[in-house]
Amino acid sequence: MLEQLVIISYCFFFFFIFLFSIGQLALLITFLINRNKENPFIKITDLPTITIQLPIFNERFVIERLLSSVEQLNYPKSLLEIQVLDDSTDDTIAIASKKIEELQNQDFKIKHIRRSIREGYKAGALQNGLNFVNSDYIAIFDADFMPYPDFLIDTIPYFVDKKTGMVQTRWGHMNPRKSLLTRAQATGLNNHFIIDQQGRNKGGYFMNFNGTGGIWKKECIIDAGGWTADTLTEDLDLSYRAQMKGWKFTYCPNIIIASELPDRISAIRTQQFRWTKGGVETSKKLLRKLWRTELKFSVKLFGSFHLLNTYIYAFILVCGLLSFPLMYVKNTSSEFNPLFNWNIFVSIVMIINFLYCFITLLVDKKKVMAAIIEVITAFPIALVISLGMSFHNTKAIIQGISGMKTAFIRTPKINGIGGSNPYLKKQSISEFYPEFFLFLFFIAAALADLYFKDFGFLLYHLLMLTGIGLILGNAYTE
């Protein structure tokens, strides 16, 4: 009876991993079919007024770099206003004030908007700034982004349709090869920006604003209900509310904005936790509303995969935990042997993920051999880091489902400086106890695999072991 329960439980949770992979495959096929579609744009003769919003909180290392890049934008000063939405509590305020004064002396219309209480975090800052916006369009840049001089000129022509409410550009990376952690992040983000966003947008499905590197039509934000702080992913939330109201989004993969990848495991965990929990909160808030609309079934289906994709970490963790007793059942109870002919399904999942990564690299590098060389290292790194983050992100999923409220903790950036990051909260060793016990668990699993000479399960357990080990190793060295 216990053996049957283990097998049924594992099959149940692995089914969702397989289902998610099929969703990825459908999105990949959609991308390949539609990738040559060109987004319509118009040649602008009369440039519109644009407000640039810069939401910041304690960003002493990057705020001057951000303001300097905004200063270099090729856009008429008379049509441009800049809002520094500064909720900082440290010397970021003074650094920003000094640079803002310099820009004001150069005839930039720039305001330093401060709030006494950081209510609503980033969403609250954006909504507060919206009250002072006099332009028809709003460009948003996080503190670690550097728009190139022609960013606004290149992006604004894509508002060709009056119902276009937002134009999102692709994130580039300043430091993708700094460490294994940055390489893993770059791989995952490139998958999203090269395949996910293009596949959804050009296939006619819902896509999302990525929180930065995009331009909104002010009317769209207001019509969709404005920025709200009831989820940790205010960008995903507003994106779906706007599109359900009939607004169109455009994604521009050819417009790339440079950004800094966090290179500390604590910063990555902070970012991943926020994205994962916020995704769960947004799915709880909007999934039912999505299915109540009169949109096409395919739009609802792809939208559901999109809103629910963060749940995958929980299924990965549970399957990992069940794999140890499952391996024992396989090697001690011959009566269940016919049930273990599922290697084809595991292979399909791995092949889909590998193809996703390879095609991303091929599109990015445009050379087959270069993509093959890169995928040999990039795919395993991204895979093991994802496995290693499974417990941490599962904790975020549980909190999101339960409705537990937590603060919006922004990802601290350090502009490539060495040494410790004063913005990173020193993590207690106890915070990593669960990963430490998981590490011991998979050591035991790997030893048992060797005992039974089950090399299929051994490979899987070594991948889990490596991922968790990398998390622990990087946490120890910070």
ZAMARVEX-685017 format. One record per residue (C-alpha): x, y, z. Coordinates in nm, 2 decimals, always signed. Example, Ala and Ser with C-alpha at 12.3 -4.5 7.8 and 13.67 -1.06 7.14 Angstrom:
<recs>
east +1.23	north -0.45	up +0.78
east +1.37	north -0.11	up +0.71
</recs>
This chain:
<recs>
east +0.00	north +0.00	up +0.00
east +0.28	north +0.24	up +0.09
east +0.47	north +0.16	up -0.24
east +0.15	north +0.23	up -0.44
east +0.11	north +0.56	up -0.26
east +0.47	north +0.67	up -0.34
east +0.42	north +0.58	up -0.71
east +0.08	north +0.75	up -0.74
east +0.21	north +1.06	up -0.57
east +0.51	north +1.09	up -0.78
east +0.31	north +1.04	up -1.10
east +0.06	north +1.30	up -0.99
east +0.33	north +1.57	up -0.93
east +0.54	north +1.47	up -1.23
east +0.23	north +1.51	up -1.45
east +0.23	north +1.88	up -1.38
east +0.60	north +1.91	up -1.47
east +0.52	north +1.73	up -1.80
east +0.22	north +1.95	up -1.86
east +0.43	north +2.26	up -1.80
east +0.69	north +2.13	up -2.05
east +0.42	north +2.07	up -2.31
east +0.31	north +2.44	up -2.25
east +0.67	north +2.54	up -2.31
east +0.68	north +2.34	up -2.63
east +0.36	north +2.50	up -2.76
east +0.51	north +2.85	up -2.68
east +0.83	north +2.75	up -2.86
east +0.64	north +2.64	up -3.17
east +0.43	north +2.96	up -3.16
east +0.75	north +3.16	up -3.15
east +0.91	north +2.96	up -3.44
east +0.59	north +3.00	up -3.66
east +0.56	north +3.38	up -3.59
east +0.91	north +3.49	up -3.54
east +0.94	north +3.67	up -3.88
east +0.63	north +3.88	up -3.81
east +0.72	north +4.25	up -3.79
east +0.55	north +4.47	up -3.54
east +0.40	north +4.77	up -3.72
east +0.54	north +5.11	up -3.64
east +0.51	north +5.47	up -3.77
east +0.77	north +5.72	up -3.85
east +0.72	north +6.00	up -3.59
east +0.72	north +6.35	up -3.71
east +0.56	north +6.52	up -3.41
east +0.71	north +6.36	up -3.10
east +0.48	north +6.33	up -2.80
east +0.55	north +6.44	up -2.44
east +0.71	north +6.16	up -2.23
east +0.75	north +6.13	up -1.85
east +1.04	north +5.91	up -1.73
east +0.97	north +5.75	up -1.39
east +1.27	north +5.63	up -1.19
east +1.15	north +5.43	up -0.89
east +1.44	north +5.40	up -0.64
east +1.50	north +5.28	up -0.29
east +1.85	north +5.30	up -0.13
east +2.05	north +5.28	up -0.46
east +2.37	north +5.47	up -0.37
east +2.58	north +5.26	up -0.61
east +2.38	north +5.30	up -0.92
east +2.16	north +5.61	up -0.90
east +2.42	north +5.84	up -1.05
east +2.48	north +5.60	up -1.34
east +2.11	north +5.58	up -1.40
east +2.06	north +5.96	up -1.40
east +2.37	north +6.00	up -1.63
east +2.22	north +5.76	up -1.89
east +1.88	north +5.95	up -1.87
east +2.08	north +6.27	up -1.93
east +2.22	north +6.13	up -2.25
east +1.88	north +6.05	up -2.40
east +1.83	north +6.20	up -2.75
east +1.49	north +6.36	up -2.69
east +1.38	north +6.72	up -2.68
east +1.40	north +6.86	up -2.33
east +1.08	north +7.05	up -2.38
east +0.89	north +6.73	up -2.44
east +1.05	north +6.54	up -2.15
east +0.99	north +6.53	up -1.78
east +1.17	north +6.32	up -1.53
east +1.04	north +6.19	up -1.20
east +1.29	north +6.05	up -0.95
east +1.05	north +5.85	up -0.72
east +1.28	north +5.83	up -0.43
east +1.18	north +5.63	up -0.12
east +1.53	north +5.60	up +0.01
east +1.64	north +5.62	up +0.37
east +2.02	north +5.66	up +0.32
east +2.27	north +5.88	up +0.14
east +2.11	north +5.79	up -0.20
east +1.89	north +6.10	up -0.13
east +2.19	north +6.33	up -0.12
east +2.36	north +6.17	up -0.42
east +2.04	north +6.19	up -0.62
east +1.97	north +6.55	up -0.51
east +2.32	north +6.66	up -0.63
east +2.28	north +6.51	up -0.97
east +1.92	north +6.63	up -1.00
east +2.04	north +6.99	up -0.93
east +2.30	north +6.95	up -1.21
east +2.03	north +6.84	up -1.45
east +1.80	north +7.12	up -1.35
east +2.08	north +7.36	up -1.43
east +2.09	north +7.21	up -1.78
east +1.72	north +7.29	up -1.82
east +1.59	north +6.94	up -1.76
east +1.24	north +6.93	up -1.62
east +1.32	north +6.69	up -1.34
east +1.15	north +6.64	up -1.00
east +1.27	north +6.47	up -0.69
east +0.96	north +6.32	up -0.55
east +0.99	north +6.19	up -0.19
east +0.74	north +6.01	up +0.03
east +0.76	north +6.01	up +0.41
east +0.61	north +5.66	up +0.42
east +0.70	north +5.39	up +0.17
east +0.34	north +5.28	up +0.14
east +0.28	north +5.03	up -0.14
east +0.65	north +5.00	up -0.21
east +0.74	north +5.03	up -0.58
east +0.37	north +5.02	up -0.69
east +0.29	north +5.29	up -0.44
east +0.57	north +5.51	up -0.57
east +0.46	north +5.47	up -0.93
east +0.10	north +5.54	up -0.85
east +0.20	north +5.85	up -0.65
east +0.41	north +5.97	up -0.93
east +0.12	north +5.92	up -1.17
east -0.07	north +6.19	up -0.99
east +0.19	north +6.44	up -1.12
east +0.23	north +6.32	up -1.47
east +0.15	north +6.57	up -1.74
east +0.26	north +6.36	up -2.04
east +0.06	north +6.11	up -2.25
east +0.34	north +5.84	up -2.22
east +0.54	north +5.71	up -1.93
east +0.88	north +5.54	up -1.96
east +0.99	north +5.34	up -1.65
east +1.35	north +5.24	up -1.56
east +1.47	north +5.06	up -1.25
east +1.79	north +5.18	up -1.09
east +2.01	north +4.92	up -1.24
east +1.91	north +4.99	up -1.60
east +2.09	north +5.21	up -1.86
east +1.88	north +5.32	up -2.15
east +2.09	north +5.40	up -2.45
east +2.06	north +5.75	up -2.61
east +1.80	north +5.67	up -2.88
east +1.59	north +5.44	up -2.66
east +1.28	north +5.67	up -2.66
east +1.32	north +5.76	up -3.02
east +1.33	north +5.40	up -3.12
east +1.05	north +5.28	up -2.89
east +0.77	north +5.54	up -2.92
east +0.70	north +5.47	up -3.29
east +0.55	north +5.13	up -3.19
east +0.25	north +5.30	up -3.05
east +0.10	north +5.29	up -3.40
east -0.24	north +5.16	up -3.28
east -0.45	north +5.38	up -3.06
east -0.52	north +5.08	up -2.85
east -0.15	north +5.00	up -2.79
east -0.11	north +5.06	up -2.42
east +0.24	north +4.94	up -2.35
east +0.57	north +4.87	up -2.54
east +0.82	north +4.64	up -2.37
east +1.19	north +4.61	up -2.48
east +1.43	north +4.33	up -2.43
east +1.67	north +4.32	up -2.13
east +2.04	north +4.30	up -2.21
east +2.31	north +4.21	up -1.95
east +2.62	north +4.40	up -1.84
east +2.78	north +4.11	up -1.65
east +2.65	north +3.78	up -1.79
east +2.98	north +3.60	up -1.75
east +3.09	north +3.73	up -1.41
east +3.00	north +3.40	up -1.24
east +2.81	north +3.08	up -1.26
east +2.52	north +3.26	up -1.10
east +2.51	north +3.54	up -1.36
east +2.54	north +3.29	up -1.64
east +2.24	north +3.09	up -1.51
east +2.03	north +3.41	up -1.48
east +2.13	north +3.53	up -1.82
east +2.02	north +3.20	up -1.97
east +1.68	north +3.20	up -1.79
east +1.61	north +3.57	up -1.88
east +1.71	north +3.52	up -2.24
east +1.47	north +3.23	up -2.26
east +1.20	north +3.47	up -2.14
east +1.29	north +3.77	up -2.35
east +1.38	north +3.59	up -2.68
east +1.11	north +3.31	up -2.68
east +0.84	north +3.37	up -2.42
east +0.77	north +3.74	up -2.49
east +0.79	north +3.71	up -2.86
east +0.59	north +3.39	up -2.87
east +0.31	north +3.53	up -2.66
east +0.30	north +3.87	up -2.83
east +0.33	north +3.77	up -3.20
east +0.10	north +3.47	up -3.14
east -0.17	north +3.70	up -3.02
east -0.16	north +3.60	up -2.65
east -0.11	north +3.80	up -2.33
east +0.24	north +3.92	up -2.24
east +0.36	north +4.12	up -1.95
east +0.54	north +4.44	up -1.87
east +0.87	north +4.34	up -1.70
east +0.87	north +4.62	up -1.45
east +1.13	north +4.83	up -1.63
east +1.26	north +4.90	up -1.98
east +0.92	north +4.98	up -2.13
east +0.68	north +5.27	up -2.21
east +0.32	north +5.29	up -2.10
east +0.04	north +5.51	up -2.23
east -0.09	north +5.70	up -1.93
east -0.45	north +5.64	up -2.04
east -0.40	north +5.27	up -2.04
east -0.27	north +5.27	up -1.68
east -0.56	north +5.47	up -1.55
east -0.82	north +5.27	up -1.75
east -0.68	north +4.94	up -1.61
east -0.71	north +5.07	up -1.25
east -0.36	north +5.20	up -1.19
east -0.07	north +5.05	up -0.99
east -0.18	north +4.84	up -0.69
east +0.04	north +4.68	up -0.42
east -0.17	north +4.38	up -0.33
east +0.08	north +4.15	up -0.51
east +0.46	north +4.16	up -0.53
east +0.45	north +4.16	up -0.91
east +0.26	north +4.49	up -0.97
east +0.39	north +4.48	up -1.33
east +0.23	north +4.14	up -1.41
east -0.09	north +4.24	up -1.23
east -0.13	north +4.56	up -1.43
east -0.04	north +4.40	up -1.75
east -0.32	north +4.14	up -1.73
east -0.57	north +4.39	up -1.61
east -0.49	north +4.62	up -1.90
east -0.51	north +4.35	up -2.16
east -0.83	north +4.21	up -2.02
east -0.97	north +4.57	up -2.07
east -0.88	north +4.54	up -2.44
east -0.55	north +4.72	up -2.45
east -0.28	north +4.58	up -2.68
east +0.09	north +4.53	up -2.59
east +0.39	north +4.52	up -2.82
east +0.72	north +4.36	up -2.76
east +1.04	north +4.48	up -2.93
east +1.32	north +4.22	up -2.92
east +1.54	north +4.44	up -3.14
east +1.55	north +4.72	up -2.88
east +1.78	north +4.61	up -2.60
east +1.84	north +4.79	up -2.27
east +2.14	north +4.71	up -2.06
east +2.09	north +4.59	up -1.70
east +2.30	north +4.45	up -1.42
east +2.25	north +4.09	up -1.30
east +2.29	north +4.03	up -0.93
east +2.59	north +3.83	up -0.85
east +2.53	north +3.73	up -0.49
east +2.32	north +3.43	up -0.40
east +2.13	north +3.63	up -0.13
east +2.03	north +3.90	up -0.39
east +1.92	north +3.63	up -0.63
east +1.71	north +3.46	up -0.36
east +1.55	north +3.79	up -0.28
east +1.46	north +3.85	up -0.64
east +1.34	north +3.50	up -0.71
east +1.13	north +3.50	up -0.39
east +0.96	north +3.82	up -0.50
east +0.89	north +3.71	up -0.86
east +0.77	north +3.36	up -0.75
east +0.54	north +3.48	up -0.47
east +0.41	north +3.77	up -0.67
east +0.33	north +3.54	up -0.96
east +0.13	north +3.32	up -0.73
east -0.05	north +3.62	up -0.58
east -0.14	north +3.75	up -0.93
east -0.27	north +3.41	up -1.04
east -0.50	north +3.40	up -0.74
east -0.62	north +3.75	up -0.81
east -0.67	north +3.73	up -1.19
east -0.70	north +3.37	up -1.31
east -1.07	north +3.34	up -1.25
east -1.13	north +3.68	up -1.40
east -0.94	north +3.58	up -1.71
east -1.16	north +3.28	up -1.77
east -1.47	north +3.49	up -1.72
east -1.38	north +3.71	up -2.01
east -1.50	north +3.66	up -2.37
east -1.15	north +3.62	up -2.50
east -1.05	north +3.33	up -2.72
east -0.99	north +2.99	up -2.55
east -0.63	north +2.99	up -2.67
east -0.57	north +3.33	up -2.51
east -0.71	north +3.21	up -2.18
east -0.51	north +2.88	up -2.20
east -0.17	north +3.05	up -2.27
east -0.25	north +3.31	up -2.01
east -0.32	north +3.04	up -1.76
east +0.02	north +2.88	up -1.83
east +0.18	north +3.22	up -1.79
east +0.01	north +3.30	up -1.46
east +0.08	north +2.95	up -1.31
east +0.43	north +2.89	up -1.43
east +0.60	north +2.98	up -1.10
east +0.42	north +2.68	up -0.94
east +0.67	north +2.45	up -1.12
east +0.93	north +2.48	up -0.84
east +0.69	north +2.31	up -0.59
east +0.64	north +2.02	up -0.82
east +1.01	north +1.99	up -0.88
east +1.08	north +1.98	up -0.51
east +0.81	north +1.73	up -0.43
east +0.92	north +1.50	up -0.71
east +1.28	north +1.53	up -0.59
east +1.18	north +1.43	up -0.24
east +0.96	north +1.14	up -0.37
east +1.23	north +1.01	up -0.60
east +1.43	north +0.85	up -0.32
east +1.16	north +0.62	up -0.19
east +1.05	north +0.57	up -0.55
east +1.40	north +0.44	up -0.64
east +1.38	north +0.21	up -0.34
east +1.04	north +0.07	up -0.46
east +1.17	north +0.02	up -0.81
east +1.47	north -0.18	up -0.69
east +1.30	north -0.39	up -0.42
east +0.95	north -0.46	up -0.56
east +0.96	north -0.63	up -0.90
east +0.58	north -0.64	up -0.91
east +0.58	north -0.27	up -1.00
east +0.83	north -0.30	up -1.28
east +0.58	north -0.23	up -1.56
east +0.50	north +0.10	up -1.40
east +0.86	north +0.23	up -1.44
east +0.86	north +0.25	up -1.82
east +0.83	north +0.63	up -1.81
east +1.18	north +0.72	up -1.92
east +1.02	north +0.85	up -2.24
east +0.83	north +1.12	up -2.05
east +1.14	north +1.22	up -1.85
east +1.33	north +1.24	up -2.18
east +1.06	north +1.46	up -2.34
east +1.08	north +1.70	up -2.05
east +1.46	north +1.73	up -2.08
east +1.46	north +1.76	up -2.46
east +1.20	north +2.04	up -2.46
east +1.40	north +2.23	up -2.20
east +1.72	north +2.17	up -2.39
east +1.57	north +2.28	up -2.72
east +1.43	north +2.59	up -2.55
east +1.77	north +2.69	up -2.44
east +1.94	north +2.60	up -2.76
east +1.70	north +2.79	up -2.99
east +1.73	north +3.09	up -2.75
east +2.11	north +3.09	up -2.80
east +2.08	north +3.03	up -3.17
east +1.85	north +3.33	up -3.22
east +2.08	north +3.54	up -3.00
east +2.42	north +3.44	up -3.14
east +2.29	north +3.36	up -3.50
east +2.56	north +3.09	up -3.55
east +2.49	north +2.72	up -3.50
east +2.83	north +2.63	up -3.37
east +2.84	north +2.92	up -3.13
east +2.50	north +2.82	up -2.99
east +2.61	north +2.45	up -2.96
east +2.92	north +2.55	up -2.76
east +2.73	north +2.78	up -2.54
east +2.44	north +2.55	up -2.47
east +2.68	north +2.27	up -2.35
east +2.77	north +2.49	up -2.05
east +2.48	north +2.72	up -2.02
east +2.20	north +2.46	up -2.01
east +2.35	north +2.25	up -1.73
east +2.43	north +2.56	up -1.52
east +2.08	north +2.70	up -1.55
east +1.93	north +2.35	up -1.48
east +2.12	north +2.29	up -1.16
east +2.07	north +2.64	up -1.02
east +1.69	north +2.61	up -1.09
east +1.69	north +2.27	up -0.90
east +1.89	north +2.43	up -0.62
east +1.64	north +2.71	up -0.58
east +1.34	north +2.48	up -0.57
east +1.30	north +2.48	up -0.19
east +1.34	north +2.86	up -0.15
east +1.09	north +2.93	up -0.43
east +0.85	north +2.66	up -0.30
east +0.85	north +2.86	up +0.03
east +0.74	north +3.16	up -0.17
east +0.47	north +2.96	up -0.34
east +0.33	north +2.85	up -0.01
east +0.33	north +3.20	up +0.13
east +0.16	north +3.33	up -0.19
east -0.11	north +3.06	up -0.17
east -0.17	north +3.12	up +0.20
east -0.21	north +3.50	up +0.15
east +0.08	north +3.58	up +0.39
east +0.19	north +3.94	up +0.33
east +0.56	north +4.03	up +0.31
east +0.74	north +4.35	up +0.22
east +0.86	north +4.43	up -0.14
east +1.23	north +4.38	up -0.10
east +1.41	north +4.52	up -0.41
east +1.71	north +4.35	up -0.55
east +2.02	north +4.54	up -0.43
east +2.27	north +4.63	up -0.71
east +2.63	north +4.74	up -0.66
east +2.75	north +4.85	up -1.00
east +3.03	north +4.59	up -1.01
east +3.21	north +4.70	up -0.70
east +3.40	north +4.44	up -0.50
east +3.36	north +4.34	up -0.14
east +3.04	north +4.30	up +0.06
east +2.71	north +4.46	up -0.03
east +2.59	north +4.68	up +0.26
east +2.23	north +4.65	up +0.12
east +2.23	north +4.28	up +0.16
east +2.09	north +4.16	up +0.49
east +2.34	north +3.92	up +0.65
east +2.17	north +3.59	up +0.62
east +2.18	north +3.36	up +0.92
east +2.32	north +3.02	up +0.87
east +1.99	north +2.89	up +1.01
east +1.81	north +3.03	up +0.69
east +2.00	north +2.76	up +0.49
east +1.92	north +2.47	up +0.73
east +1.65	north +2.33	up +0.49
east +1.89	north +2.33	up +0.20
east +2.16	north +2.17	up +0.42
east +1.93	north +1.89	up +0.52
east +1.82	north +1.85	up +0.15
east +2.19	north +1.83	up +0.06
east +2.23	north +1.54	up +0.31
east +1.91	north +1.38	up +0.18
east +2.04	north +1.37	up -0.17
east +2.38	north +1.24	up -0.06
east +2.19	north +0.95	up +0.09
east +1.99	north +0.91	up -0.22
east +2.30	north +0.90	up -0.44
east +2.47	north +0.65	up -0.22
east +2.15	north +0.43	up -0.24
east +2.15	north +0.47	up -0.62
east +2.51	north +0.34	up -0.62
east +2.42	north +0.05	up -0.39
east +2.13	north -0.06	up -0.63
east +2.33	north +0.04	up -0.94
east +2.04	north +0.26	up -1.05
east +2.23	north +0.51	up -1.27
east +1.92	north +0.68	up -1.40
east +1.82	north +0.79	up -1.06
east +2.18	north +0.86	up -0.97
east +2.21	north +1.12	up -1.25
east +1.89	north +1.29	up -1.13
east +2.00	north +1.29	up -0.76
east +2.35	north +1.42	up -0.85
east +2.18	north +1.71	up -1.04
east +1.98	north +1.80	up -0.73
east +2.28	north +1.76	up -0.51
east +2.49	north +1.99	up -0.73
east +2.22	north +2.26	up -0.75
east +2.17	north +2.27	up -0.37
east +2.55	north +2.25	up -0.32
east +2.60	north +2.55	up -0.54
east +2.34	north +2.75	up -0.34
east +2.51	north +2.65	up -0.01
east +2.86	north +2.71	up -0.14
east +2.78	north +3.06	up -0.27
east +2.60	north +3.15	up +0.05
east +2.90	north +3.04	up +0.26
east +3.14	north +3.25	up +0.05
east +2.94	north +3.58	up +0.07
</recs>
